[in-house]
Each structure stands twice: as C-alpha cells, then as structure tokens.
C-alpha cells in the first residue's frame, strides 16, 4: 500500500491548512499513523514559518485535529 503524501505546497496555498492536514491524516492507514503524526508536525512547522498567527493557538488546533481523527478510529477514548 502506498503512503499518502502531504503536499506542503497545497498546505501553504490553502485558506484552511487545518483541513489539508486533517484530510492527509484521515487517508493514512493505522500502520502509517506514526509517519502521519511526524508529517503533520512537520507540516505545522512549515505553516508556522509563514505569518499565519501564533504558534500556541495553531499547535492546539492541529493537535485537536489529530485527537479527533484518533477518536474516530477508536485509538483514544472519547472523554
């Protein structure tokens, strides 16, 4: 199975980078989750290199995306 690719260009060109990251993460299989987490973190770092807001707020948003996807997949409990 081929790993989904995270397009940094699509991420930077998007009006909604959160959606790009969420869609990428959702396409990854359970076996690809570790790589997906790393790629989302790298994507976040790239986005933060461009003036889009504060790192703290953006980091919380991206972590919330990951947790939401993990909850959908039953990887973490719903609280």
Secondary structure, DSSP 8 states (H G I E B T S, - for coil): -------HHHHHH-S-HHHHHHHHHHHS-GGGHHHHHHHHHHHHHHHHTSSSS-HHHHHHHHHHHHHHHHHHTTSS---
